[in-house]
Amino acid sequence: MKHQSILIVLILVLLNGTWASEIDEAYELGLKAYESGQYNLAIQEFEKIVESGWESSELHYNLGNAYYRDDNMAAAVWAFEKCLKSEPGHKDAAFNLSLVNLRVKDRVDIPEPPVYLKIYNQIKIYLHPGQWIILGAVLLLLISLFRMLRLIRNMGANGPIRKTENIIWVILILTILVGLNAITDYLTKHEGIIYKDQVTATSEPNEYSTTLFIVHEGLKIKVLDTKDDWVEIELIDGKSGWIPNSSLRII
């Protein structure tokens, strides 16, 4: 039994190594195809990796560039949004997304939020939810180390180490509050990109109900619900309706 377990582990390691090798090969082929102007081939190689379940901000960034060069704006928006979801601080992806959105027909200019809210949102999206957790853990570790140092040196409550510890406590509390907000948004906010030239939203999940509005490719929408082959979406102005599931790609 022990030898069988070792054999299974070795097989899994070998398969994982083979899978990783295939991903690296496809990625390199995609980059070479992009550099030589073969954007359609680059898209095929990058999408092959996406379908395998591999997540990478750089993969989606390069895929977005390839789609943009191939004049597929809806797919470019999706890829850049996907990149920013895994790495909110990716400045190149954010810049390229702003350029692509200029070519989206249903582009909506959102009013500028108050300065304090804008700063808070920038801080919140600067780190991925997982990175907020890591930051909180590091701060908690620092507090423990400072506390141990105080106890070892038998220092009072008003010493410099204690004051530093208090400052870290304040930063930790703020990190927890912002991090929880970022994690909640990540887990509860489901969004997608319209992938067809024109899609009609209806009042019920069928093609025979009342037409409510029309959306066009490249528009980012919020997903509220799903039923059979239909998805209930919500626009930034609050309008909601049902569209076929095949009409969008989830971010």
C-alpha positions as a Markdown table, in Angstrom:
| # | Residue | x | y | z |
|---|---|---|---|---|
| 1 | Met | 0.0 | 0.0 | 0.0 |
| 2 | Lys | 2.9 | 2.4 | 0.9 |
| 3 | His | 4.6 | 1.8 | -2.5 |
| 4 | Gln | 1.3 | 2.3 | -4.3 |
| 5 | Ser | 0.8 | 5.7 | -2.6 |
| 6 | Ile | 4.3 | 6.8 | -3.6 |
| 7 | Leu | 3.6 | 5.7 | -7.2 |
| 8 | Ile | 0.4 | 7.7 | -7.3 |
| 9 | Val | 2.2 | 10.8 | -5.9 |
| 10 | Leu | 4.9 | 10.4 | -8.6 |
| 11 | Ile | 2.3 | 10.0 | -11.3 |
| 12 | Leu | 0.5 | 13.2 | -10.1 |
| 13 | Val | 3.7 | 15.2 | -10.0 |
| 14 | Leu | 4.6 | 14.0 | -13.5 |
| 15 | Leu | 1.2 | 14.9 | -14.9 |
| 16 | Asn | 1.3 | 18.3 | -13.2 |
| 17 | Gly | 4.8 | 18.9 | -14.7 |
| 18 | Thr | 3.6 | 17.9 | -18.1 |
| 19 | Trp | 0.5 | 20.2 | -17.8 |
| 20 | Ala | 2.7 | 23.1 | -16.7 |
| 21 | Ser | 5.1 | 22.4 | -19.6 |
| 22 | Glu | 2.2 | 22.5 | -22.1 |
| 23 | Ile | 1.0 | 25.8 | -20.7 |
| 24 | Asp | 4.5 | 27.3 | -21.0 |
| 25 | Glu | 4.8 | 26.1 | -24.5 |
| 26 | Ala | 1.4 | 27.5 | -25.5 |
| 27 | Tyr | 2.2 | 30.8 | -23.8 |
| 28 | Glu | 5.5 | 31.1 | -25.7 |
| 29 | Leu | 3.9 | 30.3 | -29.0 |
| 30 | Gly | 1.2 | 32.9 | -28.3 |
| 31 | Leu | 3.8 | 35.6 | -27.5 |
| 32 | Lys | 5.8 | 34.7 | -30.7 |
| 33 | Ala | 2.6 | 34.8 | -32.8 |
| 34 | Tyr | 1.7 | 38.2 | -31.3 |
| 35 | Glu | 5.2 | 39.7 | -32.0 |
| 36 | Ser | 5.0 | 38.5 | -35.6 |
| 37 | Gly | 1.6 | 40.1 | -36.1 |
| 38 | Gln | -0.3 | 36.8 | -36.1 |
| 39 | Tyr | -2.9 | 38.0 | -33.7 |
| 40 | Asn | -5.5 | 35.3 | -34.4 |
| 41 | Leu | -2.9 | 32.5 | -33.8 |
| 42 | Ala | -1.9 | 34.3 | -30.5 |
| 43 | Ile | -5.5 | 34.4 | -29.4 |
| 44 | Gln | -5.9 | 30.7 | -30.1 |
| 45 | Glu | -2.8 | 29.8 | -28.0 |
| 46 | Phe | -3.8 | 32.2 | -25.1 |
| 47 | Glu | -7.4 | 31.0 | -25.1 |
| 48 | Lys | -6.2 | 27.4 | -25.0 |
| 49 | Ile | -4.5 | 28.3 | -21.7 |
| 50 | Val | -7.6 | 30.1 | -20.4 |
| 51 | Glu | -9.7 | 27.0 | -21.1 |
| 52 | Ser | -7.3 | 24.8 | -19.1 |
| 53 | Gly | -8.3 | 26.8 | -16.0 |
| 54 | Trp | -4.9 | 28.6 | -15.6 |
| 55 | Glu | -5.3 | 32.1 | -14.0 |
| 56 | Ser | -2.7 | 34.8 | -14.7 |
| 57 | Ser | -3.0 | 38.5 | -15.0 |
| 58 | Glu | -0.3 | 38.7 | -17.6 |
| 59 | Leu | -2.0 | 36.0 | -19.7 |
| 60 | His | -5.2 | 38.0 | -19.8 |
| 61 | Tyr | -3.3 | 41.2 | -20.4 |
| 62 | Asn | -1.6 | 39.8 | -23.5 |
| 63 | Leu | -4.8 | 38.2 | -24.6 |
| 64 | Gly | -6.5 | 41.6 | -24.4 |
| 65 | Asn | -3.8 | 43.2 | -26.5 |
| 66 | Ala | -4.2 | 40.4 | -29.1 |
| 67 | Tyr | -7.9 | 40.8 | -29.2 |
| 68 | Tyr | -7.5 | 44.6 | -29.6 |
| 69 | Arg | -5.1 | 44.2 | -32.5 |
| 70 | Asp | -7.6 | 41.7 | -34.0 |
| 71 | Asp | -10.3 | 44.4 | -33.7 |
| 72 | Asn | -12.4 | 42.4 | -31.3 |
| 73 | Met | -13.4 | 45.1 | -28.8 |
| 74 | Ala | -15.8 | 43.0 | -26.7 |
| 75 | Ala | -13.2 | 40.3 | -26.1 |
| 76 | Ala | -10.5 | 42.9 | -25.4 |
| 77 | Val | -12.7 | 44.5 | -22.8 |
| 78 | Trp | -13.3 | 41.0 | -21.2 |
| 79 | Ala | -9.6 | 40.1 | -21.1 |
| 80 | Phe | -8.5 | 43.5 | -19.6 |
| 81 | Glu | -11.3 | 43.3 | -17.0 |
| 82 | Lys | -10.2 | 39.8 | -16.2 |
| 83 | Cys | -6.6 | 40.9 | -15.8 |
| 84 | Leu | -7.7 | 43.7 | -13.4 |
| 85 | Lys | -9.9 | 41.4 | -11.4 |
| 86 | Ser | -6.8 | 39.3 | -10.5 |
| 87 | Glu | -4.4 | 42.2 | -10.3 |
| 88 | Pro | -6.3 | 45.5 | -9.6 |
| 89 | Gly | -3.1 | 47.5 | -9.7 |
| 90 | His | -2.2 | 46.6 | -13.2 |
| 91 | Lys | -1.7 | 50.1 | -14.7 |
| 92 | Asp | -1.1 | 49.0 | -18.3 |
| 93 | Ala | -4.3 | 46.9 | -18.3 |
| 94 | Ala | -6.3 | 49.8 | -16.8 |
| 95 | Phe | -4.9 | 52.2 | -19.4 |
| 96 | Asn | -5.6 | 49.9 | -22.4 |
| 97 | Leu | -9.1 | 49.2 | -21.0 |
| 98 | Ser | -9.8 | 52.9 | -21.0 |
| 99 | Leu | -8.8 | 53.1 | -24.7 |
| 100 | Val | -10.9 | 50.1 | -25.7 |
| 101 | Asn | -13.9 | 51.4 | -23.9 |
| 102 | Leu | -13.8 | 54.5 | -26.1 |
| 103 | Arg | -14.9 | 52.2 | -28.9 |
| 104 | Val | -17.8 | 50.6 | -27.0 |
| 105 | Lys | -21.1 | 51.8 | -28.3 |
| 106 | Asp | -23.0 | 51.7 | -25.0 |
| 107 | Arg | -20.2 | 53.5 | -23.1 |
| 108 | Val | -21.6 | 55.3 | -20.1 |
| 109 | Asp | -19.7 | 58.2 | -18.6 |
| 110 | Ile | -19.9 | 57.7 | -14.8 |
| 111 | Pro | -19.9 | 60.9 | -12.8 |
| 112 | Glu | -16.8 | 61.5 | -10.8 |
| 113 | Pro | -17.3 | 60.3 | -7.2 |
| 114 | Pro | -16.3 | 62.5 | -4.2 |
| 115 | Val | -12.5 | 62.8 | -3.7 |
| 116 | Tyr | -12.6 | 60.8 | -0.4 |
| 117 | Leu | -14.6 | 58.0 | -2.1 |
| 118 | Lys | -12.3 | 57.9 | -5.1 |
| 119 | Ile | -9.2 | 57.6 | -2.8 |
| 120 | Tyr | -10.9 | 54.8 | -0.8 |
| 121 | Asn | -11.8 | 52.9 | -4.0 |
| 122 | Gln | -8.3 | 53.2 | -5.3 |
| 123 | Ile | -6.9 | 51.9 | -2.1 |
| 124 | Lys | -9.4 | 49.0 | -2.0 |
| 125 | Ile | -8.7 | 47.8 | -5.6 |
| 126 | Tyr | -4.9 | 48.3 | -5.2 |
| 127 | Leu | -4.6 | 44.8 | -3.8 |
| 128 | His | -6.3 | 41.5 | -4.7 |
| 129 | Pro | -8.5 | 40.1 | -1.9 |
| 130 | Gly | -5.8 | 37.4 | -1.3 |
| 131 | Gln | -3.2 | 40.1 | -0.9 |
| 132 | Trp | -5.3 | 41.9 | 1.7 |
| 133 | Ile | -5.4 | 38.7 | 3.7 |
| 134 | Ile | -1.6 | 38.3 | 3.5 |
| 135 | Leu | -1.1 | 41.9 | 4.5 |
| 136 | Gly | -3.3 | 41.4 | 7.6 |
| 137 | Ala | -1.4 | 38.3 | 8.5 |
| 138 | Val | 1.9 | 40.1 | 8.2 |
| 139 | Leu | 0.7 | 43.0 | 10.4 |
| 140 | Leu | -0.6 | 40.6 | 13.0 |
| 141 | Leu | 2.8 | 38.8 | 13.0 |
| 142 | Leu | 4.6 | 42.2 | 13.5 |
| 143 | Ile | 2.4 | 43.0 | 16.4 |
| 144 | Ser | 3.2 | 39.6 | 18.0 |
| 145 | Leu | 6.9 | 40.2 | 17.5 |
| 146 | Phe | 6.8 | 43.7 | 19.0 |
| 147 | Arg | 4.8 | 42.3 | 21.9 |
| 148 | Met | 7.4 | 39.5 | 22.5 |
| 149 | Leu | 10.2 | 42.1 | 22.3 |
| 150 | Arg | 8.5 | 44.3 | 24.9 |
| 151 | Leu | 8.1 | 41.3 | 27.3 |
| 152 | Ile | 11.7 | 40.1 | 26.8 |
| 153 | Arg | 13.1 | 43.6 | 27.5 |
| 154 | Asn | 10.5 | 44.3 | 30.2 |
| 155 | Met | 9.7 | 47.6 | 28.7 |
| 156 | Gly | 6.8 | 49.9 | 29.9 |
| 157 | Ala | 3.6 | 50.7 | 28.1 |
| 158 | Asn | 4.8 | 54.1 | 27.0 |
| 159 | Gly | 8.0 | 53.1 | 25.3 |
| 160 | Pro | 8.8 | 53.5 | 21.6 |
| 161 | Ile | 8.2 | 49.8 | 20.9 |
| 162 | Arg | 4.7 | 50.0 | 22.5 |
| 163 | Lys | 3.9 | 53.2 | 20.4 |
| 164 | Thr | 5.0 | 51.4 | 17.2 |
| 165 | Glu | 2.9 | 48.5 | 18.2 |
| 166 | Asn | -0.1 | 50.7 | 18.6 |
| 167 | Ile | 0.4 | 52.3 | 15.2 |
| 168 | Ile | 0.5 | 48.8 | 13.6 |
| 169 | Trp | -2.7 | 48.0 | 15.5 |
| 170 | Val | -4.4 | 51.0 | 13.8 |
| 171 | Ile | -3.1 | 50.0 | 10.4 |
| 172 | Leu | -4.2 | 46.4 | 11.0 |
| 173 | Ile | -7.8 | 47.5 | 11.9 |
| 174 | Leu | -8.0 | 49.6 | 8.8 |
| 175 | Thr | -6.6 | 46.8 | 6.7 |
| 176 | Ile | -9.2 | 44.4 | 8.1 |
| 177 | Leu | -12.1 | 46.9 | 7.3 |
| 178 | Val | -10.9 | 47.6 | 3.7 |
| 179 | Gly | -9.9 | 44.0 | 3.1 |
| 180 | Leu | -13.3 | 42.7 | 4.2 |
| 181 | Asn | -15.0 | 45.2 | 1.8 |
| 182 | Ala | -12.7 | 44.1 | -1.0 |
| 183 | Ile | -13.3 | 40.4 | -0.4 |
| 184 | Thr | -17.1 | 40.9 | -0.1 |
| 185 | Asp | -17.1 | 42.7 | -3.5 |
| 186 | Tyr | -15.0 | 40.0 | -5.1 |
| 187 | Leu | -17.2 | 37.2 | -3.9 |
| 188 | Thr | -20.6 | 38.8 | -4.4 |
| 189 | Lys | -20.1 | 40.9 | -7.5 |
| 190 | His | -20.7 | 38.9 | -10.6 |
| 191 | Glu | -20.1 | 40.7 | -13.9 |
| 192 | Gly | -19.9 | 40.0 | -17.6 |
| 193 | Ile | -19.2 | 41.5 | -21.0 |
| 194 | Ile | -21.8 | 41.5 | -23.8 |
| 195 | Tyr | -20.3 | 39.5 | -26.6 |
| 196 | Lys | -22.8 | 39.9 | -29.5 |
| 197 | Asp | -23.3 | 42.9 | -31.7 |
| 198 | Gln | -26.8 | 43.6 | -30.4 |
| 199 | Val | -28.7 | 41.9 | -27.7 |
| 200 | Thr | -32.4 | 42.4 | -26.7 |
| 201 | Ala | -33.2 | 42.3 | -23.0 |
| 202 | Thr | -36.7 | 41.1 | -22.1 |
| 203 | Ser | -38.9 | 41.2 | -19.0 |
| 204 | Glu | -38.9 | 37.4 | -18.6 |
| 205 | Pro | -36.4 | 34.6 | -19.4 |
| 206 | Asn | -37.8 | 33.9 | -22.8 |
| 207 | Glu | -37.9 | 35.5 | -26.3 |
| 208 | Tyr | -41.6 | 36.1 | -26.3 |
| 209 | Ser | -41.9 | 38.5 | -23.4 |
| 210 | Thr | -41.7 | 42.3 | -23.5 |
| 211 | Thr | -38.7 | 44.0 | -24.9 |
| 212 | Leu | -37.1 | 46.3 | -22.3 |
| 213 | Phe | -33.9 | 47.6 | -23.9 |
| 214 | Ile | -31.1 | 46.8 | -26.2 |
| 215 | Val | -27.4 | 46.5 | -25.4 |
| 216 | His | -24.4 | 46.2 | -27.6 |
| 217 | Glu | -21.1 | 44.3 | -27.6 |
| 218 | Gly | -18.4 | 45.4 | -25.1 |
| 219 | Leu | -20.8 | 46.6 | -22.5 |
| 220 | Lys | -19.9 | 45.6 | -18.9 |
| 221 | Ile | -23.0 | 44.4 | -17.0 |
| 222 | Lys | -23.8 | 43.1 | -13.6 |
| 223 | Val | -25.2 | 39.5 | -13.3 |
| 224 | Leu | -28.2 | 39.2 | -11.0 |
| 225 | Asp | -29.6 | 35.7 | -11.6 |
| 226 | Thr | -29.6 | 32.8 | -14.0 |
| 227 | Lys | -32.4 | 30.6 | -15.2 |
| 228 | Asp | -32.0 | 27.8 | -17.7 |
| 229 | Asp | -30.2 | 29.4 | -20.7 |
| 230 | Trp | -31.0 | 32.9 | -19.6 |
| 231 | Val | -29.2 | 35.5 | -17.4 |
| 232 | Glu | -30.8 | 38.5 | -15.6 |
| 233 | Ile | -28.5 | 41.5 | -16.0 |
| 234 | Glu | -28.4 | 45.0 | -14.5 |
| 235 | Leu | -27.0 | 48.1 | -16.2 |
| 236 | Ile | -25.2 | 50.9 | -14.4 |
| 237 | Asp | -28.3 | 53.1 | -14.6 |
| 238 | Gly | -30.3 | 50.4 | -12.7 |
| 239 | Lys | -32.3 | 48.9 | -15.6 |
| 240 | Ser | -32.5 | 45.1 | -15.5 |
| 241 | Gly | -33.7 | 42.5 | -17.9 |
| 242 | Trp | -33.1 | 38.9 | -19.2 |
| 243 | Ile | -30.7 | 38.0 | -22.1 |
| 244 | Pro | -29.6 | 34.7 | -23.5 |
| 245 | Asn | -26.6 | 33.2 | -21.6 |
| 246 | Ser | -24.7 | 32.9 | -24.9 |
| 247 | Ser | -24.8 | 36.6 | -25.3 |
| 248 | Leu | -22.2 | 37.4 | -22.7 |
| 249 | Arg | -18.9 | 36.1 | -21.2 |
| 250 | Ile | -18.6 | 36.1 | -17.4 |
| 251 | Ile | -15.5 | 38.0 | -16.1 |
